[in-house]
Amino acid sequence: MDEAAFITATRFSRQKMFTVSSDRIDFKQTNTHRHTIIELVGKVAYIGNTSLKVRVGIFVEQMYAEDRQKAVSGVFRFVATDDSKRPTKIN
C-alpha cells in the first residue's frame, strides 16, 4: 500500500517524496482466494505546504464474477524534499 501511495504522491507532485507515517489501516476483508483480482487505488486526500496525505484502497473481485469489494483502506502521509532532504513546498 505504501508503494501505491508513494506512486500517487510522486505522480501528483512530481517531486521527491518520503513516507512520514501511515495514519490508519482498516481491514474489512482479509481472505483472498485463487482467481482473485486485486486492485490498489490511490487518491490524494489532503495537500499542505510541504506534505500531503494519500488514501489507498485495496479492492478485490472474483475473476469470474462481477462483485467488487473494498478489502483494505489506509492513509499515508508524505513530505516533499529538496536535494538536501529538507522539506520543500509542494508545487
N, C-alpha and C positions, 0 to 999 in steps of 0.2 A: 504494500500500500504506500509505503514511503517513496518507493521509486516512481509510482504513478503520480503521487503528489509533487515530487521533485520535477518531473517532466512537465506537469501542468504549470507549476510556478515559473520554471525557466522559459517555457513557451510564451507565457503571458508577459514576463518582464524582459526577456532576452538579456538577463544579467546573471552574474554568478550568484547562486542561491545556496544557502545552507539550512538544513533542518535544525530548528531550535527546540521544538517539542512536538509531541503527539498528545493533543488535549484529551481525546476520548476515543475509545474503540468500543463499538457496540456489536455484539454477536447476536444476530436474530435467527440465523440458521447455520449450523456448523457442519453438517454432513453433506458431502458431495459424492455423487455416485459416478460410475462409469457412464460414458456418453453424456457427460455434463459439459455445457459450455459456460465458461466463466468470463465475465467482462468487468473490467475496472474502469470507472468513470471518475475523473477528477474535475472539480469546478472551483474557481477562485471565489471564496465566500466573503473575504474582507481584505481591504487594501489600506495599509497605514503609510507612514512616511518611509520607513526602511524595512518594514515587514509586511507579510501577507499571510492569510490563512487559506488553506485548500481543504475542501471537503471531498473525501473519496468514498465512493460506494462500490461494493462488490456485488454484482448481480449474477445469479445462476439460473440456468434454464436447461431443461432436458432437451437433448438433441432432436428427439422425435416428438416433441410436444410444443405447444405454443405458450405455455406458462413460464413466466419470468418473475423471479422474486429477489428482493434485496436480502442478501445474506449477512453482510457486514458493512458498517459505516464507520468512518473515523475523520478526525480533523487534525491537520498538521500545520504547524506554524513555521515559516521560513523567514530568513533575513537576507537582504541583498547586501553583497560586499564588494568592495573595490579590490584592486590588485594587491593591496596590503592587508587584505582580510578584515578591513574595518567596515562597519555598517555604512551604507550609502543610500541615498534617496532612490526610491523606485521611480523610474521614468514613466 
